[in-house]
Amino acid sequence: MNNQRLDESGQAGGAGIVEQIESQIYRRLGGRVSDLRVIVQGEGLVLQGRARTYHAKQLAQQAAMEITERSILANEIRV
């Protein structure tokens, strides 16, 4: 399975859509999720990190769904 962090052109590394998604989620949640990582897998996303509450974990998922049209394959944010 492809677990690379990709930029907008589909190339590994560099500033791109992944960093934009992570940044926007951080801004919306005001620090309630730490060590956030967004991983592109095919046409979907996997969210990883740590949240203070289950509610913050769900808010991160909701923000990701609003920011991008990609589906959320897994929310692996630990509470």
C-alpha positions as CSV (number, residue, x, y, z in Angstrom):
1,M,0.0,0.0,0.0
2,N,1.3,3.5,-0.8
3,N,1.7,5.5,2.4
4,Q,3.7,8.5,1.0
5,R,3.1,12.1,1.8
6,L,2.3,13.6,-1.6
7,D,2.2,17.1,-3.0
8,E,-0.5,18.4,-5.4
9,S,1.2,16.9,-8.4
10,G,1.4,13.4,-6.8
11,Q,5.1,13.7,-6.1
12,A,6.6,12.7,-2.8
13,G,7.8,15.5,-0.6
14,G,7.6,19.2,-1.0
15,A,5.0,21.7,0.1
16,G,1.6,20.7,-1.2
17,I,-1.9,19.7,-0.5
18,V,-1.0,17.5,2.5
19,E,0.7,20.4,4.3
20,Q,-2.3,22.7,3.5
21,I,-4.7,20.2,5.0
22,E,-2.6,19.7,8.1
23,S,-2.3,23.5,8.5
24,Q,-6.0,24.2,8.1
25,I,-6.9,21.5,10.6
26,Y,-4.4,22.9,13.2
27,R,-5.9,26.4,12.7
28,R,-9.5,25.2,13.1
29,L,-8.8,23.1,16.2
30,G,-6.6,25.6,18.1
31,G,-4.1,23.0,19.3
32,R,-6.5,20.3,20.4
33,V,-4.7,17.8,18.0
34,S,-0.9,17.4,18.2
35,D,1.5,15.6,15.9
36,L,-1.0,15.6,13.1
37,R,-0.1,13.8,10.0
38,V,-2.2,13.4,6.9
39,I,-1.3,10.4,4.7
40,V,-2.5,10.1,1.1
41,Q,-3.5,6.5,0.1
42,G,-4.9,6.4,-3.4
43,E,-7.9,8.7,-3.5
44,G,-8.3,8.8,0.3
45,L,-6.7,10.1,3.5
46,V,-5.5,8.7,6.7
47,L,-5.4,11.0,9.8
48,Q,-2.8,10.3,12.5
49,G,-1.9,12.2,15.6
50,R,-2.9,12.8,19.2
51,A,-6.0,14.5,20.5
52,R,-6.9,15.6,24.0
53,T,-10.5,14.4,23.7
54,Y,-12.6,12.2,21.4
55,H,-14.5,15.3,20.4
56,A,-11.3,16.9,19.1
57,K,-10.6,13.7,17.1
58,Q,-14.0,13.9,15.5
59,L,-13.5,17.6,14.8
60,A,-10.3,16.9,13.0
61,Q,-12.0,14.4,10.8
62,Q,-14.8,16.8,10.0
63,A,-12.4,19.5,9.2
64,A,-10.5,17.2,6.8
65,M,-13.7,16.3,5.1
66,E,-14.6,19.9,4.6
67,I,-11.2,20.9,3.4
68,T,-10.7,18.2,0.8
69,E,-12.9,16.1,-1.5
70,R,-10.9,13.0,-0.6
71,S,-12.6,10.4,1.6
72,I,-11.3,9.6,5.0
73,L,-10.0,6.0,4.9
74,A,-9.1,5.9,8.6
75,N,-8.9,8.2,11.6
76,E,-6.0,6.9,13.6
77,I,-5.8,9.9,15.9
78,R,-5.2,8.7,19.4
79,V,-7.1,10.1,22.3
